[in-house]
Amino acid sequence: KQEVTQIPAALSVPEGENLVLNCSFTDSAIYNLQWFRQDPGKGLTSLLLIQSSQREQTSGRLNASLDKSSGRSTLYIAASQPGDSATYLCAVGAGSARQLTFGSGTQLTVLP
Amino acid sequence: KAGVTQTPRYLIKTRGQQVTLSCSPISGHRSVSWYQQTPGQGLQFLFEYFSETQRNKGNFPGRFSGRQFSNSRSEMNVSTLELGDSALYLCASSLQGYTEAFFGQGTRLTVV
């Protein structure tokens, strides 16, 4: 059974700092990994999708990497801003189940 | 183009009642998945539909059911509501199920 872990559970940084969020998964037979952002009480916003054949994806100040062999992904946020404050979730798609397995998220607070 | 639309946004129901939630996917997307999000369990997969067929079901009791219509819109139904069913119910659409998932804003269900 696929398990996804995100560390740390919460992170507080001053504005302008670069930061890394971590995601690990137990079964490396994945077809993709997706990073999401969730604001309180809201739905999930897709940030980046990495296919299993890719090593990284970039969008603006965000960069996500994937190392299938070690079961790890990182989300790098450059020059953080208060508007980046949210919960960040990673989810892996694996097997024939066509479902995403989510980590418990990292709650990020960027202090002005 | 329009995103994933979930209705209603908020619901308050009494124990023992039943409820139906609706999800309209992004135009052209044929896969619709449902997830339950609670503070204690995080995001858990309920089921996935593709071309009106349920392809996969999560580990939830039979009180949770769903269907998909020919226009890809989906509904989920929960019968005999319990207090523990209080949660944010999220719908995701994707082209085929293995591709990028886009989520709606969710339906907040409170059972009293």
Chai-1 contact restraints between the chains, C-beta under 6 A:
chainA,res_idxA,chainB,res_idxB,connection_type,confidence,min_distance_angstrom,max_distance_angstrom,comment,restraint_id
A,Y31,B,Y98,contact,1.0,0.0,6.0,A-B,restraint_1
A,K42,B,Q105,contact,1.0,0.0,6.0,A-B,restraint_2
A,G43,B,L90,contact,1.0,0.0,6.0,A-B,restraint_3
A,G43,B,F103,contact,1.0,0.0,6.0,A-B,restraint_4
A,G43,B,G104,contact,1.0,0.0,6.0,A-B,restraint_5
A,G43,B,Q105,contact,1.0,0.0,6.0,A-B,restraint_6
A,G43,B,G106,contact,1.0,0.0,6.0,A-B,restraint_7
A,L44,B,F103,contact,1.0,0.0,6.0,A-B,restraint_8
A,S46,B,F102,contact,1.0,0.0,6.0,A-B,restraint_9
A,L49,B,E100,contact,1.0,0.0,6.0,A-B,restraint_10
A,A97,B,N56,contact,1.0,0.0,6.0,A-B,restraint_11
A,R98,B,E48,contact,1.0,0.0,6.0,A-B,restraint_12
A,R98,B,R55,contact,1.0,0.0,6.0,A-B,restraint_13
A,R98,B,N56,contact,1.0,0.0,6.0,A-B,restraint_14
A,R98,B,G97,contact,1.0,0.0,6.0,A-B,restraint_15
A,Q99,B,F45,contact,1.0,0.0,6.0,A-B,restraint_16
A,Q99,B,N56,contact,1.0,0.0,6.0,A-B,restraint_17
A,F102,B,G42,contact,1.0,0.0,6.0,A-B,restraint_18
A,F102,B,L43,contact,1.0,0.0,6.0,A-B,restraint_19
A,S104,B,G42,contact,1.0,0.0,6.0,A-B,restraint_20
